[in-house]
Amino acid sequence: MSTTADHAALQKKLQLKPGTRLWVWPETQTHPPELTADTIEATDLADADVAVLFTNSLADVDAALDQHILALAPLRAVWFVYPKGNATDFNRDTLWNRLLRDDWRANSNVAYNEALSAIRARPLKPGETVRKT
């Protein structure tokens, strides 16, 4: 059972400051209670500061990026949340390499909870190069 303290710690890890306009993908998912205490639900990605994408497969990652990569690029933070423990068809390293295909890079990895990990990603800066793992 998660507590208010757990929610606050998660929000701090994900850089969700009070008043952050949060967009959650897939758009059919309701905003998880652990993320909503001090955030504002952004129903349109164009109005968001931070995006949290819940992905259960590389197909989910592909779908999210194919549909939203340009709109995600200017956000303060973009988080990919995925199952821990080889419970999906990708891990931190394969997600890193997948992001590089679209000139994005992973730049932070945190535990979302006991069952999920989260990777923050951003577009590469002009002239920036990153080697594949």
Salt bridges, closest charged atoms under 4 A:
GLU27 OE1 - HIS68 NE2 3.84
GLU41 OE2 - HIS31 NE2 3.77
ASP49 OD1 - ARG21 NH2 2.47
ASP62 OD1 - ARG98 NE 2.41
ASP62 OD1 - ARG101 NH2 3.77
ASP93 OD1 - ARG92 NE 3.57
ASP102 OD2 - ARG98 NH1 2.71
GLU128 OE2 - ARG105 NH1 2.79
GLU128 OE2 - ARG122 NH2 2.95
